[in-house]
Amino acid sequence: MSVHKKFTAVLFPFVGLFWAASASADVYLYKDKQGVLNFTNVPNHGGYRRVLKESSGQLTSGSIANGYEELIRSASGRHNVDADLIRAVIKAESDFNSSARSHKGAMGLMQLMPETARLHNVADAYDPGDNVEGGVRHLKMLLERYQGDIELSLAAYNAGSSAVEKHGGIPPFAETREYVRRVLRFYESYRGGAL
């Protein structure tokens, strides 16, 4: 009950920002370990992500992807994986929700399975930095394994390399085929600047 009260107290002042005639800063969001959403215009650690961006003195809805842009660009540079492809995978996997958990147990922004997180030494799969680093490292490994073939790499990211090899290509699973199509659509949109 105390968490609910704290959440309400923090949320209501923030909601008013949407209707403010003028504002003086971007707004950042951080979800703490108790699940409480904290909003600020002065983030004091890397866990915050920007959710509203000031534009010409007025706040406008910003892409949630912007809050992870530094993590994405940094991992892209370290592992030589296209930042737009990373964005597309995150969009398809979790829609930029760092707290996402699938019914199969995949966690965080890039929906790492526990064994994938262990393989890439991810200490906290719900930490955006750890998750993106592990997810991009895994994606790079798959791209190398399939000699840059994005479709096969995405299929393996979704269904596992053993399924791709067993079927000699994209497995005949509806979920995997749709996943590859979705990521490629997002990828093309990011490359064209549409998302």
Summary of the structure (lengths in Angstrom):
residues: 195
radius of gyration: 18.3
end to end distance: 38.1
largest distance: 58.8
contacts: 578
relative contact order: 0.09
helix: 53%
strand: 12%
